[in-house]
Structure formats: C-alpha cells, structure tokens
Amino acid sequence: MKKEINVGLALLKLWMCYEVVMVHAWNAWSYPNGVVPFGLGWIKEMRAYAVPVFMLITFYLAAVKFRANDGEWLKKRFARLVTPHVFWSVLAFVTWGLLASAFPTFGMDASNGAFWTSSCKGPSTPITFEYLGLQLLFGTTRTLGSQMWFQSVLIILTGLFAVFFRLVKPRFVAGALAAVFLCAVMAEYSGLNRWLFEGFRYEICNPAGRIIPMMPYAALGLFLGVYRPLFAAFGTAKRWALVACGAAIAVFLVNCEVFVVPPGFYYRGLKMLFIAVGLVMAFGFLPMGWIPARVRTAVVWASKYSMGVYFVHIFLGKLLEDLVFPHVALVPRSFVGGCVVFAVSFLFCWIVSLVPFRRVRELVS
C-alpha cells in the first residue's frame, strides 16, 4: 500500500528545516539595534517556531500507529530514532577530538553557544568521554553540539507514549491525552518544571527541562492525529476555511502577547504551542491539487531530508565557519553564511542518501 503524503506538511517541514538552521547559523542580533534588513524580519521571527512545529507534526503523523499498538513499527521507530542520534554524536566526538589534538587552538567559544568562532580561542570544555556520555544521554553539550536534545526528548516521549497506549483502553484515550496535556501545562505554569531541573548542570537541565514542555505538543499531536483519516474527507471549501483560520491564529499570536510565558526553559508556554497549531492547520489542510505534479514531487523529495539537515547542520557549520568561510570572504553567522550552511547541509544529506545501504540512508532521511 502506497504511503499517503501530505504535501502541505512536507512544505512546512522544509521551511522549518531552513528556519532551525538559521537559529544556529545566523546571528540576527548583530545588526544595529537588533533590526534586520527589510524582508528578513519574518525569517528572524519564525526561527523560534521550528522545533514546536516539528514536534507537533511528528506525533500527529505517528498517532495511528501508536494507537494500533504496532510493536513491529515501534521497534523500527526506536531504531530510526536512536541510530542517527548515536552516529552523529559519536562522529562529532571523534572529529572534534582529532582536530583538537592536531590543532590545539581549534575549538569552541563558550560565549557563542552554537558554532565555533573564527577566532579559534580553543575549546571551552575538554572533549572527553564524559561529554560524549552526556551527549548520548540528553543530546546537549557545548563541545559536541546542542541540537540533538530534540532527538533525545523524542526518544523519551516515544517510550512514554508507547507505554501510555499499552495501558489506556481505546475508549479512554482522548480523555487521557487531555489529562496529560493539562498536567504538563500545569507543571510549566506552576514553576514545577523549572524547580525540578534548574539545579542541574547545563548539559542536563537544558534538555531535561524541555521534556515536560514538549509533552503538550506530543499529546495534542496524538489527539489530532487519531482523527487524521477523517480529515482526508474534508472538501475544498472546508480546507480553505481551516487554512485561513490556522494562518490567522499564527499571525495574531506572533504579533500579540496573549499568553503569559511561564518560568523555565525554552519552548515553554502556550504561545509557541498554538502558533505551531496554526501553522500545521494552515499547511496541513492546504489544497495542493492545483500545484503542478512535478512541484509537489520536488517538495516531498526535498522535505525527506529535513531531519538529516537538522542532525548535521551544526557539525558542518563548525567546519565551514572555521575552515572554509575565512578563505572565501564569508562572515560566520551572517545571513548569507547561514544560507550557505543550509545549502551545504542539504547537499551533504542528498549525497549520503545515494549510498546503497538502507541504514546509511536512514541517517539523513
């Protein structure tokens, strides 16, 4: 049976993939008074919502499989989640360890927090097995890269909701998911989540503190995803109405402060959640039949590398900023430099996908 793909969501994933690269590869605050050139403000603004959109889509698309308690699918899912997490973490550990040994001044500036700076001030922290262990556990170290926290949290939430669907009877699923949603939101707004994790070191508190804030995305994605087969029957008029509604929600909440931001860690609070919902509505219900078939095929093809680009963009960005940009007159963390990092990361993932081994291809797609 051919897998049905939502082209609108594929387009959204591709856009958010670009945005998340620009989070780490473009210092949008370097402009005078923090004002970016005209036309780039929307890119700067939307960077914050890439992870929320990815988390919501991930569980929305997987809901039917979760509810079916498909054990075989779950094993494959864990393999697809764990394998790239371990591989790219170990590769970064080995690469930076070798480079630091060969070039003692080659390292990461702790004040940067993302890519190594072109000044090469030396490693802010030693490249040790302790940091590899922390990276594999929660996906966040300044030495090896911070982006893999998403994968770690995704693995944890996948395990939790796999148990959830094993224990909760089908007729109680909707109510139980609503309870999980509300409990997670209450844990955020009460300050409980911050209290639980703020005392730990950065490599633990920052990623672990995002598990509870990600639960509402997962619970809501699963709740909506259970009804995804019904959404397929919606007519064009209803779809356009939902697109308009979703776009209005996203635009309104981006520009208006409606929700209080709770104490804690990034991606917390209801504002980001409902902006993600608005974007997923706007793109997920977008009628795509009027788009030429070749364009739809190209969007779907490109979007399958979204997570691969997410995995490799900091690794490749570090190499580009220290080894390539100084020789081609590109400023690290400039807008153009960020676009180059995105393009190179995408090209790299495509090249890796040509390797005729499924396990290798799954590292980038």
C-alpha positions as CSV (number, residue, x, y, z in Angstrom):
1,M,0.0,0.0,0.0
2,K,1.5,3.3,-1.1
3,K,2.1,5.7,1.8
4,E,0.0,8.9,1.5
5,I,2.0,12.1,2.0
6,N,0.6,15.5,3.0
7,V,2.4,17.8,0.6
8,G,1.4,20.9,2.6
9,L,3.1,19.5,5.7
10,A,6.1,18.5,3.6
11,L,6.4,22.1,2.5
12,L,6.1,23.3,6.1
13,K,8.8,20.8,7.3
14,L,11.1,22.1,4.6
15,W,10.5,25.7,5.6
16,M,11.0,25.0,9.3
17,C,14.1,23.0,8.5
18,Y,15.6,26.2,7.0
19,E,14.5,28.2,10.0
20,V,16.1,25.9,12.5
21,V,19.4,26.1,10.6
22,M,19.2,29.9,10.8
23,V,18.7,29.7,14.6
24,H,22.3,28.4,14.9
25,A,23.9,29.8,11.7
26,W,22.6,33.4,11.6
27,N,23.2,35.9,14.4
28,A,20.2,38.1,13.6
29,W,21.0,40.3,16.7
30,S,24.3,41.5,15.2
31,Y,22.6,44.3,13.2
32,P,22.5,47.8,14.6
33,N,19.8,47.9,17.4
34,G,18.9,44.3,16.5
35,V,16.9,45.4,13.4
36,V,17.5,43.1,10.5
37,P,17.3,44.4,6.9
38,F,13.9,44.7,5.3
39,G,12.4,41.5,4.2
40,L,14.4,39.3,6.6
41,G,12.4,40.1,9.7
42,W,9.9,37.2,9.1
43,I,12.8,34.7,8.9
44,K,14.2,36.0,12.2
45,E,10.7,35.8,13.8
46,M,9.8,32.3,12.6
47,R,13.0,30.7,13.7
48,A,11.6,30.2,17.2
49,Y,8.7,28.0,16.0
50,A,10.6,25.4,14.0
51,V,11.0,22.9,16.9
52,P,7.4,23.3,18.1
53,V,6.2,22.6,14.5
54,F,8.4,19.5,14.1
55,M,7.3,18.0,17.5
56,L,3.7,18.6,16.7
57,I,3.9,17.1,13.2
58,T,5.9,14.1,14.4
59,F,3.3,12.9,16.8
60,Y,0.4,13.9,14.6
61,L,1.7,11.7,11.8
62,A,2.5,8.8,14.1
63,A,-0.8,8.8,16.1
64,V,-2.5,6.0,14.2
65,K,0.5,3.7,14.7
66,F,0.7,4.5,18.4
67,R,-3.0,3.8,18.9
68,A,-2.7,0.5,17.0
69,N,0.0,-0.7,19.4
70,D,2.0,-1.8,16.5
71,G,5.0,-3.5,18.2
72,E,6.9,-4.0,14.9
73,W,6.5,-0.4,13.9
74,L,7.6,0.7,17.4
75,K,10.9,-1.3,17.2
76,K,11.7,0.2,13.8
77,R,10.8,3.7,15.1
78,F,13.2,3.3,18.0
79,A,15.9,2.1,15.6
80,R,15.3,5.1,13.3
81,L,15.5,7.5,16.3
82,V,18.4,6.0,18.2
83,T,20.7,5.2,15.2
84,P,21.2,8.8,13.9
85,H,21.4,10.2,17.4
86,V,24.3,7.9,18.3
87,F,26.0,8.1,15.0
88,W,26.2,11.9,14.6
89,S,27.1,12.3,18.3
90,V,30.0,9.8,18.1
91,L,31.1,11.3,14.8
92,A,31.2,14.8,16.3
93,F,33.1,13.4,19.3
94,V,35.7,11.7,17.2
95,T,36.1,14.6,14.7
96,W,36.5,17.4,17.3
97,G,38.8,15.2,19.4
98,L,41.1,14.6,16.4
99,L,41.1,18.2,15.3
100,A,41.7,19.5,18.9
101,S,44.7,17.1,19.1
102,A,46.1,18.2,15.8
103,F,45.3,21.9,16.2
104,P,45.3,23.0,19.9
105,T,43.8,26.3,19.1
106,F,40.9,24.7,17.2
107,G,37.8,24.9,19.4
108,M,34.6,26.3,20.5
109,D,34.0,29.6,22.3
110,A,31.7,29.1,25.3
111,S,30.2,32.6,24.8
112,N,29.0,31.6,21.4
113,G,27.0,28.5,22.4
114,A,26.5,27.3,18.8
115,F,29.3,27.3,16.3
116,W,33.0,27.7,16.9
117,T,34.1,31.2,16.3
118,S,36.6,32.1,13.6
119,S,39.0,33.5,16.2
120,C,39.7,29.9,17.3
121,K,40.1,30.6,21.0
122,G,40.4,27.0,21.9
123,P,38.0,24.5,23.4
124,S,35.8,25.9,26.1
125,T,35.5,22.4,27.6
126,P,37.6,19.3,27.2
127,I,36.5,16.8,24.6
128,T,36.2,13.8,27.0
129,F,34.1,10.7,27.2
130,E,32.1,12.4,29.9
131,Y,30.8,14.8,27.4
132,L,30.1,12.0,24.9
133,G,28.1,10.3,27.6
134,L,26.1,13.5,28.3
135,Q,25.6,14.0,24.6
136,L,24.2,10.5,24.1
137,L,22.0,10.9,27.2
138,F,20.3,14.2,26.5
139,G,21.9,15.5,23.3
140,T,23.3,18.8,24.5
141,T,26.9,19.8,25.1
142,R,28.6,23.0,24.0
143,T,31.5,20.9,22.8
144,L,29.7,18.4,20.6
145,G,26.6,20.4,19.7
146,S,23.2,21.3,21.2
147,Q,20.7,20.3,18.6
148,M,20.4,16.6,19.4
149,W,18.4,17.3,22.5
150,F,15.3,17.1,20.2
151,Q,16.2,13.6,19.3
152,S,16.8,12.6,23.0
153,V,13.5,14.1,24.1
154,L,11.7,12.5,21.1
155,I,13.1,9.0,22.1
156,I,11.9,9.6,25.7
157,L,8.4,10.7,24.7
158,T,8.1,7.9,22.2
159,G,8.8,5.4,25.0
160,L,6.4,7.2,27.4
161,F,3.5,7.3,24.9
162,A,4.1,3.7,23.8
163,V,3.5,2.7,27.4
164,F,0.6,5.1,27.6
165,F,-1.2,3.4,24.7
166,R,-0.5,0.0,26.1
167,L,-2.1,0.9,29.4
168,V,-5.0,3.1,28.4
169,K,-8.0,1.5,26.9
170,P,-9.1,2.9,23.5
171,R,-12.3,4.5,24.7
172,F,-10.3,6.5,27.3
173,V,-7.5,7.6,25.0
174,A,-9.0,11.1,24.2
175,G,-9.6,11.9,27.9
176,A,-6.2,10.6,29.0
177,L,-4.4,12.6,26.4
178,A,-6.3,15.7,27.5
179,A,-5.2,14.9,31.1
180,V,-1.5,14.6,30.0
181,F,-1.8,17.9,28.2
182,L,-3.3,19.7,31.1
183,C,-0.9,18.2,33.7
184,A,2.1,19.2,31.5
185,V,0.9,22.7,31.1
186,M,0.2,23.0,34.8
187,A,3.7,21.7,35.6
188,E,5.1,24.5,33.4
189,Y,2.9,27.4,34.6
190,S,3.2,26.4,38.3
191,G,7.0,26.6,38.1
192,L,7.3,22.9,38.9
193,N,9.2,22.1,35.8
194,R,11.8,24.8,36.4
195,W,12.1,23.7,40.1
196,L,12.8,20.1,39.0
197,F,15.7,20.8,36.7
198,E,17.2,24.2,37.3
199,G,19.7,23.0,39.8
200,F,21.4,20.6,37.4
201,R,24.4,21.4,35.1
202,Y,23.7,22.9,31.7
203,E,24.1,19.6,29.8
204,I,21.2,18.1,31.9
205,C,18.9,20.9,33.0
206,N,18.6,22.5,29.5
207,P,17.5,19.3,27.6
208,A,15.7,17.6,30.5
209,G,13.9,20.7,31.3
210,R,12.3,20.6,27.8
211,I,10.7,17.1,28.3
212,I,7.6,18.4,30.0
213,P,7.2,21.5,27.7
214,M,7.3,19.1,24.8
215,M,4.5,16.8,26.3
216,P,1.7,19.2,25.3
217,Y,2.9,19.1,21.7
218,A,3.0,15.3,21.7
219,A,-0.3,14.9,23.4
220,L,-2.1,17.3,21.2
221,G,-0.4,15.9,18.1
222,L,-1.6,12.4,19.0
223,F,-5.1,13.6,19.9
224,L,-5.5,15.3,16.4
225,G,-3.6,12.5,14.6
226,V,-6.1,9.9,15.7
227,Y,-8.7,11.7,13.6
228,R,-6.4,12.3,10.6
229,P,-8.3,9.7,8.4
230,L,-11.4,11.8,8.9
231,F,-9.7,15.0,7.8
232,A,-8.9,13.4,4.5
233,A,-12.6,13.6,3.6
234,F,-12.8,17.4,4.0
235,G,-13.9,19.2,0.9
236,T,-12.0,22.1,-0.7
237,A,-14.2,24.9,0.9
238,K,-13.7,23.5,4.4
239,R,-10.0,23.1,3.8
240,W,-9.6,26.7,2.7
241,A,-11.5,27.8,5.7
242,L,-9.2,25.9,8.0
243,V,-6.2,27.2,6.2
244,A,-7.4,30.8,6.8
245,C,-8.2,30.0,10.4
246,G,-4.8,28.5,11.0
247,A,-3.0,31.4,9.3
248,A,-5.0,33.9,11.3
249,I,-4.1,32.2,14.6
250,A,-0.4,32.1,13.8
251,V,-0.2,35.7,12.6
252,F,-2.3,37.0,15.5
253,L,-0.2,35.2,18.2
254,V,3.1,36.1,16.6
255,N,2.2,39.8,16.8
256,C,0.1,39.9,20.0
257,E,1.1,38.8,23.5
258,V,-1.9,36.8,24.7
259,F,-0.4,34.1,26.9
260,V,1.8,34.6,29.9
261,V,5.2,32.9,29.5
262,P,5.8,30.5,32.4
263,P,9.2,30.3,34.2
264,G,11.5,27.6,32.9
265,F,13.3,26.6,29.8
266,Y,12.9,27.5,26.1
267,Y,9.9,26.3,24.1
268,R,7.7,26.6,27.2
269,G,4.2,28.1,27.3
270,L,1.1,28.1,25.2
271,K,2.1,30.8,22.7
272,M,4.5,28.7,20.9
273,L,2.2,25.7,21.0
274,F,-0.8,27.5,19.4
275,I,1.4,29.2,16.8
276,A,2.6,25.7,15.9
277,V,-1.0,24.5,15.7
278,G,-1.9,27.4,13.5
279,L,0.9,26.7,11.1
280,V,0.2,23.0,10.9
281,M,-3.5,23.8,10.2
282,A,-2.6,26.3,7.5
283,F,-0.3,24.0,5.7
284,G,-1.8,20.6,6.6
285,F,-5.2,21.5,5.1
286,L,-3.8,23.4,2.2
287,P,-5.4,22.0,-1.1
288,M,-2.4,21.1,-3.3
289,G,-4.2,19.7,-6.3
290,W,-3.7,23.0,-8.3
291,I,0.1,22.7,-7.8
292,P,1.9,21.0,-10.8
293,A,2.7,17.4,-10.0
294,R,6.4,18.0,-10.6
295,V,6.5,20.7,-8.0
296,R,4.6,18.5,-5.4
297,T,7.1,15.7,-6.1
298,A,10.0,18.0,-5.6
299,V,8.7,19.4,-2.3
300,V,8.1,15.9,-1.0
301,W,11.6,14.7,-2.1
302,A,13.3,17.7,-0.5
303,S,11.4,17.5,2.8
304,K,12.5,14.0,3.5
305,Y,16.0,15.4,4.3
306,S,14.6,17.8,6.9
307,M,15.7,15.8,9.9
308,G,19.0,14.9,8.2
309,V,19.8,18.6,7.8
310,Y,18.8,19.2,11.4
311,F,21.3,16.5,12.5
312,V,24.3,17.7,10.5
313,H,23.9,21.5,10.3
314,I,25.9,22.3,13.5
315,F,28.6,19.7,12.6
316,L,29.0,21.0,9.1
317,G,28.6,24.6,10.2
318,K,31.5,24.4,12.6
319,L,33.7,23.0,9.8
320,L,32.6,25.7,7.3
321,E,33.0,28.6,9.7
322,D,36.5,27.7,10.8
323,L,37.9,26.1,7.7
324,V,36.1,27.5,4.7
325,F,34.5,30.9,5.4
326,P,37.8,32.7,6.2
327,H,39.1,31.7,2.7
328,V,36.0,32.8,0.7
329,A,35.3,36.1,2.5
330,L,32.1,34.8,4.2
331,V,31.3,36.2,7.6
332,P,30.5,33.5,10.2
333,R,26.9,33.6,11.3
334,S,25.9,36.2,8.7
335,F,22.6,35.7,6.8
336,V,24.4,34.6,3.7
337,G,26.7,32.4,5.7
338,G,23.6,30.8,7.3
339,C,22.1,30.1,3.9
340,V,25.3,28.5,2.8
341,V,25.3,26.2,5.8
342,F,21.7,25.2,4.9
343,A,22.6,24.5,1.3
344,V,25.7,22.5,2.1
345,S,23.9,20.5,4.8
346,F,21.1,19.7,2.3
347,L,23.6,18.7,-0.4
348,F,25.5,16.6,2.1
349,C,22.3,14.7,3.1
350,W,21.4,14.1,-0.6
351,I,24.9,12.7,-1.3
352,V,24.7,10.4,1.8
353,S,21.3,9.2,0.6
354,L,22.9,7.9,-2.6
355,V,24.8,5.3,-0.6
356,P,23.2,1.9,-1.5
357,F,22.6,0.8,2.1
358,R,19.3,1.5,3.9
359,R,20.9,2.0,7.3
360,V,23.2,4.7,5.9
361,R,20.3,6.4,4.1
362,E,18.3,6.5,7.3
363,L,21.0,8.7,8.9
364,V,19.8,11.6,6.8
365,S,16.2,10.8,5.8
